[in-house]
Amino acid sequence: MRNKDTNDMKRIITLAVAVLVALAPACAQPLSAENISKKDAKAARREARAAERQLRRDGYRTVELGSLSSRLEGYFLKTSSGCRQVVGTADGCISLNLAKLTALANASNEYAILEGGDVRGRIASSASNLSGAQMDNLVASFERLVEKEIRGELIPWVTCYRMMDGVYDVRTYCIVDVDSAMKARRRAMELALEEQALAEKYGTLVSDWIDEGFWKASER
């Protein structure tokens, strides 16, 4: 039991550090009015209002300063200006802090699963001589590694919570810079190929996929 508690605490500390590191990427820089088109502003406002209505209907409120609508509008402006959006969730946590950390971990896991699916499809079309087992192992390694790599790039932009029956539910709306995410995916794939002893045979796939625009295309 003591080892389990220690491991849980290590995971929580790791996540807390990830939150601090995530404050640095370029995607966190403020938007300038000159770079926002009327079309993007209108679309962001519309998305923000819809998201706010749903969140309030479900009993959520924001933990950040400022109105929920303005923060959501800023979030959707970020995603329209070139940042990827990832939403993490946590339900039934005994404290708000634990719920926030759990939601952030869920966001990185969701990102890894989505990217793993893209990689599986790409492998199927580019490396057909891989066996089914090799593909499964490679994708599993990639998902685990990209989840780790992306944690330092996720920025929690809007965090909403509700308390029901003495426990907390949280929704964390994260953004990630496209170029930073691309580097994280490339690093994860390189490590995954090494882990599965496939780097020598398939290592060139990484550079080929980047040249073909696969990594950036998966951000759209």
One Martini backbone bead per residue (centre of mass of N, CA, C, O) as a GRO file, in nm:
protein
  220
    1MET     BB    1   0.057   0.063  -0.020
    2ARG     BB    2   0.302   0.254   0.003
    3ASN     BB    3   0.397   0.226  -0.293
    4LYS     BB    4   0.140   0.338  -0.419
    5ASP     BB    5   0.150   0.618  -0.288
    6THR     BB    6   0.426   0.696  -0.402
    7ASN     BB    7   0.352   0.671  -0.702
    8ASP     BB    8   0.120   0.875  -0.696
    9MET     BB    9   0.293   1.115  -0.606
   10LYS     BB   10   0.486   1.115  -0.847
   11ARG     BB   11   0.269   1.170  -1.060
   12ILE     BB   12   0.171   1.438  -0.945
   13ILE     BB   13   0.442   1.588  -0.958
   14THR     BB   14   0.484   1.557  -1.260
   15LEU     BB   15   0.228   1.714  -1.339
   16ALA     BB   16   0.299   1.980  -1.199
   17VAL     BB   17   0.550   2.036  -1.365
   18ALA     BB   18   0.407   2.038  -1.640
   19VAL     BB   19   0.242   2.292  -1.590
   20LEU     BB   20   0.485   2.485  -1.566
   21VAL     BB   21   0.619   2.423  -1.840
   22ALA     BB   22   0.355   2.499  -2.016
   23LEU     BB   23   0.397   2.827  -1.998
   24ALA     BB   24   0.618   2.879  -2.244
   25PRO     BB   25   0.503   2.860  -2.509
   26ALA     BB   26   0.413   3.045  -2.788
   27CYS     BB   27   0.100   2.996  -2.761
   28ALA     BB   28   0.084   3.193  -2.494
   29GLN     BB   29   0.079   3.432  -2.645
   30PRO     BB   30  -0.059   3.710  -2.717
   31LEU     BB   31  -0.299   3.846  -2.902
   32SER     BB   32  -0.335   4.041  -3.182
   33ALA     BB   33  -0.562   4.233  -3.342
   34GLU     BB   34  -0.422   4.230  -3.628
   35ASN     BB   35  -0.437   3.890  -3.639
   36ILE     BB   36  -0.756   3.923  -3.640
   37SER     BB   37  -1.021   3.824  -3.788
   38LYS     BB   38  -1.355   3.862  -3.820
   39LYS     BB   39  -1.417   3.566  -3.870
   40ASP     BB   40  -1.264   3.448  -3.624
   41ALA     BB   41  -1.405   3.614  -3.406
   42LYS     BB   42  -1.691   3.514  -3.464
   43ALA     BB   43  -1.638   3.211  -3.430
   44ALA     BB   44  -1.529   3.224  -3.139
   45ARG     BB   45  -1.785   3.348  -3.013
   46ARG     BB   46  -1.976   3.118  -3.091
   47GLU     BB   47  -1.824   2.886  -2.949
   48ALA     BB   48  -1.820   3.010  -2.666
   49ARG     BB   49  -2.125   3.026  -2.619
   50ALA     BB   50  -2.184   2.727  -2.652
   51ALA     BB   51  -1.991   2.624  -2.431
   52GLU     BB   52  -2.106   2.789  -2.197
   53ARG     BB   53  -2.394   2.680  -2.196
   54GLN     BB   54  -2.314   2.386  -2.139
   55LEU     BB   55  -2.155   2.426  -1.878
   56ARG     BB   56  -2.382   2.566  -1.715
   57ARG     BB   57  -2.586   2.338  -1.748
   58ASP     BB   58  -2.371   2.137  -1.593
   59GLY     BB   59  -2.235   2.324  -1.349
   60TYR     BB   60  -2.002   2.507  -1.445
   61ARG     BB   61  -1.689   2.670  -1.347
   62THR     BB   62  -1.437   2.890  -1.328
   63VAL     BB   63  -1.099   2.929  -1.191
   64GLU     BB   64  -1.051   3.180  -1.332
   65LEU     BB   65  -1.013   3.485  -1.416
   66GLY     BB   66  -1.287   3.595  -1.531
   67SER     BB   67  -1.480   3.522  -1.779
   68LEU     BB   68  -1.583   3.249  -1.946
   69SER     BB   69  -1.636   3.372  -2.228
   70SER     BB   70  -1.357   3.516  -2.265
   71ARG     BB   71  -1.180   3.263  -2.234
   72LEU     BB   72  -1.309   3.098  -2.462
   73GLU     BB   73  -1.253   3.297  -2.686
   74GLY     BB   74  -0.945   3.286  -2.659
   75TYR     BB   75  -0.922   2.985  -2.716
   76PHE     BB   76  -1.051   2.984  -3.007
   77LEU     BB   77  -0.843   3.181  -3.121
   78LYS     BB   78  -0.600   3.001  -3.084
   79THR     BB   79  -0.700   2.761  -3.262
   80SER     BB   80  -0.731   2.949  -3.525
   81SER     BB   81  -0.403   3.041  -3.510
   82GLY     BB   82  -0.248   2.728  -3.465
   83CYS     BB   83  -0.377   2.566  -3.235
   84ARG     BB   84  -0.428   2.292  -3.049
   85GLN     BB   85  -0.703   2.111  -2.923
   86VAL     BB   86  -0.743   1.989  -2.577
   87VAL     BB   87  -0.953   1.777  -2.376
   88GLY     BB   88  -0.984   1.737  -2.030
   89THR     BB   89  -1.088   1.489  -1.782
   90ALA     BB   90  -1.262   1.475  -1.454
   91ASP     BB   91  -1.402   1.237  -1.212
   92GLY     BB   92  -1.453   1.199  -0.875
   93CYS     BB   93  -1.278   1.391  -0.699
   94ILE     BB   94  -1.160   1.487  -0.374
   95SER     BB   95  -1.012   1.725  -0.532
   96LEU     BB   96  -0.933   1.991  -0.725
   97ASN     BB   97  -0.634   1.942  -0.779
   98LEU     BB   98  -0.664   1.648  -0.869
   99ALA     BB   99  -0.859   1.707  -1.102
  100LYS     BB  100  -0.668   1.888  -1.267
  101LEU     BB  101  -0.440   1.677  -1.305
  102THR     BB  102  -0.617   1.457  -1.434
  103ALA     BB  103  -0.710   1.624  -1.680
  104LEU     BB  104  -0.428   1.668  -1.798
  105ALA     BB  105  -0.362   1.369  -1.836
  106ASN     BB  106  -0.605   1.314  -2.024
  107ALA     BB  107  -0.516   1.501  -2.253
  108SER     BB  108  -0.255   1.348  -2.326
  109ASN     BB  109  -0.400   1.079  -2.383
  110GLU     BB  110  -0.586   1.175  -2.610
  111TYR     BB  111  -0.365   1.264  -2.797
  112ALA     BB  112  -0.224   0.989  -2.825
  113ILE     BB  113  -0.461   0.832  -2.949
  114LEU     BB  114  -0.501   1.004  -3.201
  115GLU     BB  115  -0.207   0.976  -3.309
  116GLY     BB  116  -0.202   0.666  -3.318
  117GLY     BB  117  -0.413   0.642  -3.543
  118ASP     BB  118  -0.249   0.792  -3.759
  119VAL     BB  119  -0.002   0.604  -3.753
  120ARG     BB  120  -0.141   0.345  -3.831
  121GLY     BB  121  -0.232   0.441  -4.111
  122ARG     BB  122   0.052   0.509  -4.216
  123ILE     BB  123   0.180   0.232  -4.186
  124ALA     BB  124  -0.018   0.075  -4.369
  125SER     BB  125   0.083   0.253  -4.632
  126SER     BB  126   0.424   0.244  -4.579
  127ALA     BB  127   0.451  -0.054  -4.397
  128SER     BB  128   0.338  -0.349  -4.504
  129ASN     BB  129   0.581  -0.546  -4.382
  130LEU     BB  130   0.448  -0.526  -4.127
  131SER     BB  131   0.335  -0.673  -3.875
  132GLY     BB  132   0.079  -0.674  -3.660
  133ALA     BB  133   0.255  -0.684  -3.404
  134GLN     BB  134   0.450  -0.456  -3.480
  135MET     BB  135   0.239  -0.237  -3.504
  136ASP     BB  136   0.121  -0.253  -3.220
  137ASN     BB  137   0.389  -0.197  -3.069
  138LEU     BB  138   0.457   0.073  -3.201
  139VAL     BB  139   0.199   0.228  -3.127
  140ALA     BB  140   0.217   0.187  -2.823
  141SER     BB  141   0.487   0.331  -2.789
  142PHE     BB  142   0.406   0.600  -2.911
  143GLU     BB  143   0.174   0.673  -2.719
  144ARG     BB  144   0.342   0.672  -2.460
  145LEU     BB  145   0.559   0.884  -2.557
  146VAL     BB  146   0.374   1.120  -2.651
  147GLU     BB  147   0.244   1.168  -2.379
  148LYS     BB  148   0.509   1.257  -2.247
  149GLU     BB  149   0.601   1.481  -2.452
  150ILE     BB  150   0.327   1.665  -2.442
  151ARG     BB  151   0.300   1.773  -2.150
  152GLY     BB  152   0.503   2.026  -2.186
  153GLU     BB  153   0.289   2.161  -2.418
  154LEU     BB  154   0.050   2.191  -2.241
  155ILE     BB  155  -0.214   2.441  -2.207
  156PRO     BB  156  -0.416   2.558  -1.961
  157TRP     BB  157  -0.677   2.784  -2.038
  158VAL     BB  158  -0.944   2.627  -1.937
  159THR     BB  159  -1.100   2.577  -1.610
  160CYS     BB  160  -1.357   2.356  -1.504
  161TYR     BB  161  -1.604   2.319  -1.234
  162ARG     BB  162  -1.764   2.072  -1.015
  163MET     BB  163  -1.986   1.993  -0.737
  164MET     BB  164  -2.071   1.647  -0.645
  165ASP     BB  165  -2.118   1.474  -0.373
  166GLY     BB  166  -1.815   1.579  -0.273
  167VAL     BB  167  -1.708   1.601  -0.571
  168TYR     BB  168  -1.492   1.645  -0.859
  169ASP     BB  169  -1.525   1.813  -1.171
  170VAL     BB  170  -1.328   1.840  -1.481
  171ARG     BB  171  -1.248   2.090  -1.740
  172THR     BB  172  -0.975   2.104  -1.979
  173TYR     BB  173  -0.858   2.359  -2.192
  174CYS     BB  174  -0.622   2.295  -2.434
  175ILE     BB  175  -0.305   2.394  -2.572
  176VAL     BB  176  -0.094   2.352  -2.877
  177ASP     BB  177   0.176   2.386  -3.047
  178VAL     BB  178   0.242   2.272  -3.355
  179ASP     BB  179   0.555   2.254  -3.357
  180SER     BB  180   0.584   2.118  -3.081
  181ALA     BB  181   0.414   1.869  -3.152
  182MET     BB  182   0.588   1.769  -3.385
  183LYS     BB  183   0.842   1.717  -3.215
  184ALA     BB  184   0.711   1.515  -3.021
  185ARG     BB  185   0.635   1.303  -3.236
  186ARG     BB  186   0.912   1.252  -3.348
  187ARG     BB  187   1.048   1.161  -3.089
  188ALA     BB  188   0.853   0.927  -3.030
  189MET     BB  189   0.912   0.766  -3.290
  190GLU     BB  190   1.213   0.725  -3.253
  191LEU     BB  191   1.187   0.569  -2.982
  192ALA     BB  192   0.996   0.346  -3.080
  193LEU     BB  193   1.187   0.225  -3.291
  194GLU     BB  194   1.406   0.152  -3.089
  195GLU     BB  195   1.241  -0.031  -2.898
  196GLN     BB  196   1.155  -0.223  -3.163
  197ALA     BB  197   1.400  -0.258  -3.358
  198LEU     BB  198   1.327  -0.036  -3.629
  199ALA     BB  199   1.521   0.199  -3.703
  200GLU     BB  200   1.697   0.092  -3.940
  201LYS     BB  201   1.446   0.019  -4.133
  202TYR     BB  202   1.229   0.288  -4.046
  203GLY     BB  203   1.357   0.572  -3.989
  204THR     BB  204   1.291   0.722  -4.266
  205LEU     BB  205   0.987   0.768  -4.219
  206VAL     BB  206   0.996   1.022  -4.054
  207SER     BB  207   1.112   1.216  -4.271
  208ASP     BB  208   0.904   1.148  -4.487
  209TRP     BB  209   0.648   1.241  -4.336
  210ILE     BB  210   0.737   1.532  -4.304
  211ASP     BB  211   0.777   1.598  -4.605
  212GLU     BB  212   0.458   1.519  -4.658
  213GLY     BB  213   0.292   1.655  -4.402
  214PHE     BB  214   0.169   1.469  -4.179
  215TRP     BB  215   0.211   1.611  -3.902
  216LYS     BB  216   0.051   1.869  -3.978
  217ALA     BB  217  -0.210   1.741  -4.085
  218SER     BB  218  -0.295   1.621  -3.797
  219GLU     BB  219  -0.381   1.923  -3.687
  220ARG     BB  220  -0.656   1.978  -3.853
   0.00000   0.00000   0.00000
